[in-house]
Amino acid sequence: MALFYRCFIKNFVTIVAPITKLTKKTKTFPWTKECQKAWELIKHKYIETLILISPKWQAEFHVHTYASLLAMGAMLSHNVIGKSDQLVMYAYRLLNKVEHNYNTTK
């Protein structure tokens, strides 16, 4: 779920790099001090970062979608002048057993 909001957190990829390394195929899952530090920092960034804003009806709305083998989601956002898109609303849910067979690109 964190990847869904990565565009709202500056340097997200750099922050979670120690955790991302754990997804490589290895026999062990070494949770290091660097992983714990990254985990704590990313949690703090989610609390600190302004996630939702009120809709500005005169501004252009953007829709961003997300689909994977496990879940799907959508975000409604505005492009605030001088900033990246700011989130107005989001929806996210896990897929059921039947929906796992759907094509994610259609």
N, C-alpha and C positions, 0 to 999 in steps of 0.2 A: 504494500500500500504506500510505503514511503516513496517509491519510484513514481507513483502517480502525481505527487506534489513536488517533485524535484525541481520543477521550473520556478517555484516560488522561493526556493532557498539558495542563496548565493553560494557557489563553490560546493554544491551538494556532492558531486562525484568525488571531489578531492577529500571531503570529510568522510564519506563512507567507504573509501578505498580499502582500508584494512578489513572491513566486514565483507566487501565484495570478493576479496581474495579467498575467503572461506568457501566460495561456491565452486572453486576449481576441484577437479576430481583428485582427491587424495584419500588416504586411508584414515587420517586423523582430522579432527576438527579443533584445532588449537585456538581457544579463545584467549587472546593475549591482552596485555594492558592497553595496547594501542586500539584493539577492538572495543574494549570497554570504554575507553576515552572517546572514540568515535560515536559509540552508541549514546553516551551521555550528552555529547555535543549536539547530535542530530535531534534528540528529544528536546533539548533546550531551544534549538532553532525553530522547531514546530510551535513551541509555546510563544517564542519571541516574535516570530514572523507574523505579519498581518495576513491572515488567510482569506477572510471574507470581507467584502465591501458592499455597500448599498448600491443597487442598480442606478445607473445614470441613464435615464430613458432617452436623452438626446444623443448619447454616444453609440457607437457601433458595437454590437455584441459579437463575440467569437465563441464558437463551440469546438471543444477539444474532446476527442473520444479515445478510449483505451479498451483494448480487448486482448485477452490472453487465453490460455487453455483452462484457467481457473476462475477468472473473473472478468467483469466488464464495467466500464464507468464512463461518465461524461462530465465535463466542466463547462459552465457558462461563464464567460469573462469579458472584461472591457480592457481596451488598451488605453491606459491612463497616460497622458502626455508626459514624455520623458521617462517613463518606467515601462517595465514589461507588463504583460497582461496581469490584471488583478482579478482574482476569483470572486464571482458573485454567488454562484450556487454550484453544488456538485452532487452527483449520485454515483453510487458504487454498490455492486452486489456480486456475490459468488454465483457461479453457474451451477445448475443442478445436473444430475447424471445425463439427462437427455441432451441438454444444451452443450455438454462437453463434445458431442459429435458434430456440432455446427462448425462451419468454416468461419474462422475469425476475420477473414478479409471481405466477406460478403455482407 
